[in-house]
Amino acid sequence: MQFTKRIGRVLRRLHRDERGALTLETVLIIAAIALPVLIVIVKYGWPAIRNYFDRGLESLEQSTDEATR
């Protein structure tokens, strides 16, 4: 019984404590804005980024092949 009362007091104190609420709200707002932007970048921008790096790797491979001849 004593343990149950102690847990109840801790839970009530935790529920009333509002420290960090503003930080949590700010993080949630930033995530709500950043997540759709990140999805769009990955969906539409990733092929362009991948092609850019693929071209760079191909150029590097060609330069290496020419240097070893």
Contact map, one row per residue, 1 for C-alpha under 8 A:
111110000000000000000000000000000000000000000000000000000000000000000
111111000000000000000000000000000000000000000000000000000000000000000
111111100000000000000000000000000000000000000000000000000000000000000
111111110000000000000000000000000000000000000000000000000000000000000
111111111000000000000000000000000000000000000000000000000000000000000
011111111100000000000000000000000000000000000000000000000000000000000
001111111110000000000000000000000000000000000000000000000000000000000
000111111111000000000000000000000000000000000000000000000000000000000
000011111111100000000000000000000000000000000000000000000000000000000
000001111111110000000000000000000000000000000000000000000000000000000
000000111111111000000000000000000000000000000000000000000000000000000
000000011111111100000000000000000000000000000000000000000000000000000
000000001111111110000000000000000000000000000000000000000000000000000
000000000111111110000000000000000000000000000000000000000000000000000
000000000011111111000000000000000000000000000000000000000000000000000
000000000001111111000000000000000000000000000000000000000000000000000
000000000000111111100000000000000000000000000000000000000000000000000
000000000000001111111000000000000000000000000000000000000000000000000
000000000000000011111100000000000000000000000000000000000000000000000
000000000000000001111111000000000000000000000000000000000000000000000
000000000000000001111111100000000000000000000000000000000000000000000
000000000000000000111111110000000000000000000000000000000000000000000
000000000000000000011111111000000000000000000000000000000000000000000
000000000000000000011111111100000000000000000000000000000000000000000
000000000000000000001111111110000000000000000000000000000000000000000
000000000000000000000111111111000000000000000000000000000000000000000
000000000000000000000011111111100000000000000000000000000000000000000
000000000000000000000001111111110000000000000000000000000000000000000
000000000000000000000000111111111000000000000000000000000000000000000
000000000000000000000000011111111100000000000000000000000000000000000
000000000000000000000000001111111110000000000000000000000000000000000
000000000000000000000000000111111111000000000000000000000000000000000
000000000000000000000000000011111111100000000000000000000000000000000
000000000000000000000000000001111111110000000000000000000000000000000
000000000000000000000000000000111111111000000000000000000000000000000
000000000000000000000000000000011111111100000000000000000000000000000
000000000000000000000000000000001111111110000000000000000000000000000
000000000000000000000000000000000111111111000000000000000000000000000
000000000000000000000000000000000011111111100000000000000000000000000
000000000000000000000000000000000001111111111000000000000000000000000
000000000000000000000000000000000000111111111100000000000000000000000
000000000000000000000000000000000000011111111100000000000000000000000
000000000000000000000000000000000000001111111110000000000000000000000
000000000000000000000000000000000000000111111111000000000000000000000
000000000000000000000000000000000000000111111111100000000000000000000
000000000000000000000000000000000000000011111111110000000000000000000
000000000000000000000000000000000000000000111111111000000000000000000
000000000000000000000000000000000000000000011111111100000000000000000
000000000000000000000000000000000000000000001111111110000000000000000
000000000000000000000000000000000000000000000111111111000000000000000
000000000000000000000000000000000000000000000011111111100000000000000
000000000000000000000000000000000000000000000001111111110000000000000
000000000000000000000000000000000000000000000000111111111000000000000
000000000000000000000000000000000000000000000000011111111100000000000
000000000000000000000000000000000000000000000000001111111110000000000
000000000000000000000000000000000000000000000000000111111111000000000
000000000000000000000000000000000000000000000000000011111111100000000
000000000000000000000000000000000000000000000000000001111111110000000
000000000000000000000000000000000000000000000000000000111111111000000
000000000000000000000000000000000000000000000000000000011111111100000
000000000000000000000000000000000000000000000000000000001111111110000
000000000000000000000000000000000000000000000000000000000111111111000
000000000000000000000000000000000000000000000000000000000011111111100
000000000000000000000000000000000000000000000000000000000001111111110
000000000000000000000000000000000000000000000000000000000000111111111
000000000000000000000000000000000000000000000000000000000000011111111
000000000000000000000000000000000000000000000000000000000000001111111
000000000000000000000000000000000000000000000000000000000000000111111
000000000000000000000000000000000000000000000000000000000000000011111
